[in-house]
Amino acid sequence: MAAQPPENYAIEPFAPRFDAAGLITAVAVDDRTGALLMLAHMDAEALARTRETGKAHFHSRSRGQLWMKGESSGNVLHVTEIRVDCDQDAIELRCRPAGPACHTGATSCFYRKLEDDGLHRVLD
């Protein structure tokens, strides 16, 4: 069992540690099942918009811009809780997905497993 902080544990300031590109890794997890849904990156703006709206926003490295998950598909990730790792260089978004998390239509972006030299689809 993991050790819990004492009741008088001081509240720490939130000071996310963005990398040299101004990004922080974010994983989205289904808050009901604990299933890993997706991994993406956030910049300060994406993190702020997520906190403001309760909907997951990310930084698209390929497009170099802010995007809200589900802005075109409707498969929004409603964020119920934001957790921060011990080094404040990674974020866990606990979410209620409104549809599949992956752009392929799979429930999770992690729908394949590596076996031998190939990727095999994992059944949900």
Secondary structure, DSSP 8 states (H G I E B T S, - for coil): ------TT-----------TTS-EEEEEEETTT--EEEEEEE-HHHHHHHHHHSB-EEEETTTTEEEETTTTTS--EEEEEEEE-TTSSEEEEEEEESS-SSTTS-SSS--EEEETTEEEE---
